[in-house]
Amino acid sequence: MPRPKKWRKVCCLPEVNRFGPLNGGFNEDCVIMSVDEYETVRLIDLEGMKQEECSEQMNIARTTVQGIYDAARKKIADSLVNGKTLIIEGGEYMLCDGRGGHCGGMGCRRHQFGQNMIEEDK
């Protein structure tokens, strides 16, 4: 029997979930990035976390973070180099409530901006 998948903790959904070339509208050839892949890129590249810190924030193993991060970077490169539309959706994640043991650090947007502000933006 396979091991059950562990839900990845994500602070919030992206405000914009579709990116692509400006010269031609929607391209049918698109790349799908999961929300948990987006979260690893946000935490590591934007927030400057190390993979270990990211794994604690997302409540998953560091090796899992490394695999998710590598897949996300490959998708970003495919989108940029080949002019494909990048869509962020799906994945195995749960939204944090801003009250977890790892929340409150620099990476939790619900804690930084207040849970009500994030919910109002939806």
N, C-alpha and C positions, 0 to 999 in steps of 0.2 A: 504494500500500500504506500503510495507516495506521501511524502511529508506535506502537511498543510502549509499553504502559503501564508506568510506573515504580512499583515497590512502595513504599509509604509505611512508614517505620519507626515502630513503635509500641512503647513501653516495656513495657506490660502490658495485659491485657484488663481491662475493668471488673469489679469485684467483684459489682456488681448490674447487671443488664442490662435490667430491666423496671421502668418507673415508670408510675403512672397514678392516676386518681381513687380516693379511699378509699371513696366512697359506693356503689359498684356493682360491684365486682369487675372482671373482665376485660372490656374494651370491644372489640367486634369491629372497630370503626373505630380503627385504630392507625397510628402513625407509625414508620417504620423508619429508624433512624440508623445509619450504618456506623461501624465501629470507628475508622477514620481520622478521621471527623467528630468523634467523641467525643474523640479524642486532641488535635485542634486546640483544642477548647473547654477541655480540661483544661490544656493548655500556656499558652494565651493568657489565659483568664479566671481559672483557679485559680493557676497558677504565675506569672502576671504577665509572661510573655514577650511580646516584640514579634513581629510576623509574620515578620520577618527571622530572629530567633532560633529561632522555631518551625520555619521552613523548613529551617534547618541541622540541627535536632534530628531532623526527620522525613526528611531527605535528599531534599527536593523543592523546586521553585521557590517563591519568595514569592508569585507570582501564583496558583499552584496552592493554596497555603495560604489565600489570601484567598477563593478560590472555595469551597473546602471549608468554611471557617469561616462564610461567608455562608449556605450551604445548611444547615449544622448549626443556626445560630441561628434560621433560619426554621422548621425542624422542631421545635425546642424551643418556640418561640412558638405554633405550631399545636397542639402537645400541651397547653400550659398554657391557652391562650385557649379552645380548643374541647373541652377535657376528654377528649382522646384518650390512649390508652396509648402510651407511648414505649418502643420496643424497640431495643436496641443489638445489632447483629449484622452480620456480613458485611463486605464492602469489600475493597479491594486493599491489603493491608498485610502486613508481616512483623514478627514480634516481635524486638526487639533482644536481644542476648545480654549487654548491660551492659558490653561491652568496646570499643565503637566509638569513633571519634575525637571524636564529639560527646557521648558519654556521660560521666557524671561531673558534669555541670552540675546545676543545681537541678531540672531537669525529668525526669531519668531515675530512675524509682522502683526499677528493678532495682539501680542503683548505690547509691541512698540506703538502701534497706532490706536489701540483700544479695540476690543471686539465689536463694539457698536459701530465704529467707523467702517470696519471691513464689511459688516453685514449690510450697512446702508448703501455701500457701493454696488451691491448686487442688483 
